[in-house]
């Protein structure tokens, strides 16, 4: 034991005691899980803004999101949409954790969240105001709203969390990187609990136009529910979505002493960089495989001990093949036996929030012993020849699950969860 009575770093275990979600399938963890297991798509024609002149007119909108239960209207106006999503998801996670004042030391409670872009909507709105009305009409709240660290800042203020706080940006791996840092922060004895995950709200006119210009998005405008089709031969790009997934990571003994419900244990994390291309994945999946290998090594697991992989699986022609190659490289013969699925087939791609939402999917698969499906997988790509749990959820004795997240810039993360 450490001299202050806390467990030594090597002994500190990390568990999950709370979860919150805002996604295109609904503004709660229950709605997310129900939609995933039902194989329901949250993709639809965009309705929040005019897309009549856009090449891509579909996305994953959080249409039923209402911030009112979580934040008063006056304060809500001072937060960009991405921060509102994070705030709501954090409040959900905090409530589920059962944490009460006096049960934790605020100086040892942190907030580490991922956001790949941050307040893009605020940037667009204030730039239009600048051009149309002049600099004197730009809002004084512009910078506090658009900065990526606004989300952890507001959450820390609301919950009186005074420990390590940060926003992490590694593109579509942002929430994965944030959760990895949260995991290590607790392991290093720098905090007893950390609110972590990610949020994103880049579903804006500029966001759609910019990703479309890169030819990264699906143009299946006539079939929104069928547009996100990871590992399918007819896939043509990802579907841009918005939302948040936030979790409470807590040191095991801290959670046990207060009688918390423990949903799972976080037992490993790995990260790597392709150092190949700023946008395209390394085709053979060497870097992504390295992240998985590091995660398994830190968890002290062999590949055959993993029962489920929540794939990054974005539905891009290059990405899905690269991830398939990476899984084969990391898992060897066990790659043919492990169940894999991409929940982006149902919720689309939430960019920096993806890993947070997908961590929740992994944890609920452990809890309910059900693997969510990869929907829209009707014509398997011959180069993507593993078990992707096509179209229908599958009952399975899932005891260990991993979540992959890969981002522009070549960032790769992998986190390992184990049932308790």
N, C-alpha and C positions, 0 to 999 in steps of 0.2 A: 504493500500500500504506500502511496505517496505520503509525505510528511504532513500534509494538511488534511489527511483523512480520506481524500478522494482516491479512486483507483489509479494505479499507474497507467501510463499511456498504453502499454501493450495489453492491458487487461480491459480497457474500456470498450464496451460493445455499444453499437448504435441500433436503435429500433425506431419504427414508425408508429406514432401514437395519434396522428390526426391527418386528414386529407380534405382538400377542397378543390372544386373544379367548376370552371365556366367554359363550356364548349358548344359547338354547333348542335350537339345532341341534347343540350339542356344546361341549366345553370346550377347543377349539383352533381355530386359524385354518383348518386343513385340514378339520375337521368342518364349520365354518361354510361354507366355499366349496363343499364337496361337496353340502351340503344345499341351498344357494342354486341351484346349477347344475342339480340334480336337480328343482328346483321342489317341495321337500319342506317341509311346514309343521311348525314346532316348537310349535304351539299345541295345548293339550290341557286336559282337565278338571283343575282345581287339586287337588293332593294334599297339599301341605305343611301345610295347616290346614283346619279345618272351614268349608265354604262353604254348608252346607245352608240357612242362613237368609239368604243373600246373593242379590241380584237377578242378579248376574253371577258365574258359577262357572267361568270359563275364563281361561287366561292362558298366558304363555310362561315356564315354569319351567326352571331349569337343573338338571335332576334328576341328571345324571351328573357334576356338579361335585364334586371331591374336593380340598380344600386341602392334603392331606398332602404331595404332592410339592413344594410350594412353601414351606410354613411348618410349624413344629413345633406339635403339638397344644396345648401350654400357651400359646404366643403367640397361636394362632388364636382362643382363647377371649376374647381381649382386643380382637378386631376384629369390627365389625358385618359382616353379610353383604356389603354393598356394598363395603366396604374389602377383604374377602377376594377378591372378584371382581377388583378393581383390582390387588391384590397379585399374584395368579396371572397375570393378563394381562401385567403389567409384567415379571414374571420370564420369561414366554415371549418377550416382545419383546426383552428384554435378551439372552437366550440366542441368539436368532436373529441379533441384531446382531453377535455375535462379539466384543463389547467385552471387553477384559481389563484388569486393573489395570496401570497404567503407560501405557496407551494414551490416557488422557484425564486432564485436570486436574479433580479433583472439584469445585473451586470454580467451574468453568465448565460443570457438568452440573446441570440443573434438573429439576423435576417439576411440571408444570402440568396438572391434571386437572379435568374437569367433573363435577359432581353436582348434579342439579336439586333433590334433597331431602336426601340423606344417610342417616343411620342411623335410618330410620323404624321398623325392626323393634325396635331397642333402645329407642326411645322408648315403643313400645307395651308391650313386655315389662316395663319398669321402672315404667311407670304402673300396670299391673295389680298389680305387686308392692307399690307404694306404697299402693294402695287396699285390698289384701287383707291385707298384713302390716305396714304402717306405714313411716314414713320411715327407721327404723333398718335396714330390710332392703333399701333401695335400694343397688345395687352401686356401689362406689367407681370402677368403670370406666365408669359411665354416660356421663359427658361425653366422655372420650376416645374412646368407641365411636361416639357419635351425631354428633359434629362432622364437618362435611363435609370438612374438611381432614385428617381422619385418614388418608385413603387416600394422598395425596401425602406426608404425614409419615412413615408407615411405610415407604413405598417408598424415600424419600430415606435413611432410616436403614439399610435393608437393603443399598442399593447404594452408600452413601457418596457420594451426590450432594449437594453443598454449595452449588450455585448457586441461582438463583431458584426458589422453590417456592410454589405457591398452589393453592387450590381455587376454581373459577369456577362461579358459579350464574347461569344465564340460562334456567331451565326446560328445555324440550326442545331448546334450542340450546346447552346447557352445554358439551358436548364440542366443538362447533364453535367456540364462543368461546374455549375453552381452547387448541385447536389454533391458532387465529388468534393468540393471545398468544404461544404457543410459537414460531410462525413469525416473528413480529416480534421476539421476544427474541433469536433467533439472527441475524436480519438486522441488528439494532441493535448487534451485537457484544457482547452481554451474556452470552452462553453459546455453547458449541460444540455441545452436544447437550441435548435436552430430552425427557424421557419425557412423553407427552401423550395425550389422548383423554378417556375418561370412564367412569364406572361408576354403577350404580343398582340398588337392591334394594327398590323400593317395592311389590312384590307381596306385600302383607300384608293382614290383615283390614281395617284402617283405610284403607289405600291403595285397595283395591277398592271399599269402601263409599263413600269420598269421591268418587272419580272417577265411580262409578255415580250418585251423587246429583246430579252435574252433567250427567247424561245424555251423558257423553262416551264411554262404553264400548259396544262391541257386546254385545248380549244374545243372540247366536246360540249359546246354551248347548248346543243339540242338534247342533251342527256345528262343533266347535272348529277343525279344520283349514281350514274355509271361512269363518271369522269375519272375518278381516282381508282385505278386498277393495278395496284402493285403486282409485279411478276407476271402480268398478263402480256401476251405477245402484242396486243393492240394498244398498249399504254402509250400515251403521247405527252406526258408531263405531269407535274403535280398540281394540286388544287390549293390555292392560297386560302387560309383560314385564320381565325382569330380566337383568342381565349386565354385561359390560364389553368395551370395545375400546380397546387401548392401543398406541401407536406410538412408535418412536424417531425423532425429528426430529434431523437432524445437519447441520452445515455441510459443504458438498460437499468442500472441500479436506481437512478433518479426516477425513472418511470415506475419501477417496481415498488419503491417506497411509498409513492403516492397512490398506488392501486390503479394505475392507468391501464386501459385496454391496449394491448400490444398487437398490432396487425401483422408485423413481420420484422425480421432482423435484416439490416443492411450489412452484408458480409464481405463485400469487395468492390473495388473501383479501379478502372484502368483508363488511361488517356494517352493519345499519341497524335502525331501530325504527319500527314502524307508528304509534305514538302515537295509537291508535284505540280499542282496547278491551283490557281486562286479560286476556280469555280468547279472544274471537273474532278470527279473522284479518280484516284489512282486505279487503273483498270483491273489489276490483279488483286486489289484489296489488301495489300501488304500492311499499310498503316492501320486500317480498320481491324485487321486480324490481330495486330500487335495490341491494340486496346483491349480486345477480348481476352487475349492470352494473359495480359497483365492483370485484368480483373479476376480471372480464374485463379491465377497464382496468388493474388492477395487474399482470395477467399479460401485458398487451399483446397481447390476442387479440381477434379479431372473432368474433361469435357462430357463424358458419359453420365456424369452426375447432374447435368442440367436438363430439365424437363421441358422448358419453354423459353424461346427467344422472341421478345417483342422487337421486330426488325425496324430499322429506320425506314425502309421500304416506302420511298416517296412516290413511286409510279413514274419515275423518269427512265428513259431507255438505258442510259449509262449507269445510273446509280444502283438499280436493282441487280444488274449483272455483277457489278463490283462488290456489292454486299454478299451476294451468293458466293462469289469467289473467296471473299474474306471469311465467311463462315466455314467453308470447306478447308481453308488454310488453317484456321484456328482450331477446328474441331476434329479434323481428320476423319476417320471412319464414322465417328459419332455424329457427324453432320447429317448423315442419312437417316438417323434415328430420332433426332430432336424435332419437336413440333415448333414451327415458326409461323408467326402471323404479323401482318401490318395493319394496325388499327387506323392508320392514315387512310385506308380504303373507306372508312366510315366518317371520320372527322376532318379529313383533309390534312394539310400541312400547317401547323401552328407556329412554324419557324422556331424562335427562341423559347416558346412555351412547350414545344412538342415533348421533350423528355420528361417534363413534370407530369403531363397528362398520361404519357405512356408508362411511367413508373406506377401510377395509380392503377392502370390496367393490369400490370404485372402483379401488383399486390392483391388485387381482387381475384385474379386467376388463382393465386395461392390460397386465398380464403375460401372461394367457392368451388375450387377444383374444376373449373371450366376454362377452356381456352377460347378467347374471342376469335372470330374468323377473319380471313382476308376476303372481303366481298369483291364481286366483279371479276373474279378469277375464273374465266370460262375457257380461255385459250392459252394454256400455259406456255411461256417462252421456253424453248428447248434449252436455252442457256441458264434458265432459272429452274433447276430440276430437283429441288428439295421439297420437304413436306411443309407447305404453306397454309395448312388448315383451310382449304378453299370453301368459301360461301356459307358454311354452317358451323356454329360453335360446337366444340367437342369436349365431352366430359373426360377428365384426365386427372390422375393423382399427381398434381403439380406441387412439388416441394421446393424446387429451386428454379428461379426465373431470372433471366438477364434482359436488360434493355439497352439497345444500341442507339446511339445518336451521332450523326456525322454532319458537319457543316461546311459551307463555303470557307475557303481558306485552308482546307484540308484537316480541320479539327475533328477528332474522333474521341468518343467517350463510350464507356460500357460500365453499367452498374449491376451488381448481383444482389438479389433478394432471396431470403430463405424463410420458409414458413416456420412458425413457432408453435 
